[in-house]
Amino acid sequence: NMPQPAPASSESPAPQLMERPASFAFDPSSTTQHVGSTFTVNVQLNGAQNIFQVPMQISYDPKLLQVANVSNGSFLSQDGQIVTVTHREDDGTLQVTATRPPGAPGISGQGSVVTLTLLAKAPGQASLTIAKGGARDPAMQALPVNGASAAVTIQ
């Protein structure tokens, strides 16, 4: 048998590494809470390049968790800019958008985009999931961001 030629993709791995999309992460990624307690979870963005706005959709079980507050993290305002955070809840889906002021340059690196304050409503295994997430540069071009999930055990 003739040896199989190597697939073309293995010849130049370097560009793929540089093109790796940014990713979301929850901090902490797992936590145990008591019913009735209020706790915070940070939504972090890693490997971001030239980010102006971060829209995200976070799914959760509204029977187990209630969103008490969504506040700005440190990432988009690290240069002192005033960041606007809007959020809307709809039966287990939380839409959050964090935006830098018009005309501000993009931010790169990693950090906390928003801090979620959550109330543990009932015992069970809850999860927070960002299925659809993204970011936009100052020209409002969409940049892909990999999703994330966190586990919340409520006792």
Secondary structure, 3 states (H helix, E strand, C coil): CCCCCCCHHHCCHHHHHHCCCEEEEEECCEEEECCCCEEEEEEEEEEEEEECEEEEEEECCCCCEEEEEEEECCCCCCCCCCCEEEEEECCCEEEEEEECCCCCCCEEEEEEEEEEEEEECCCEEEEEEEEEEEEECCCCCEEEEECEEEEEEEC
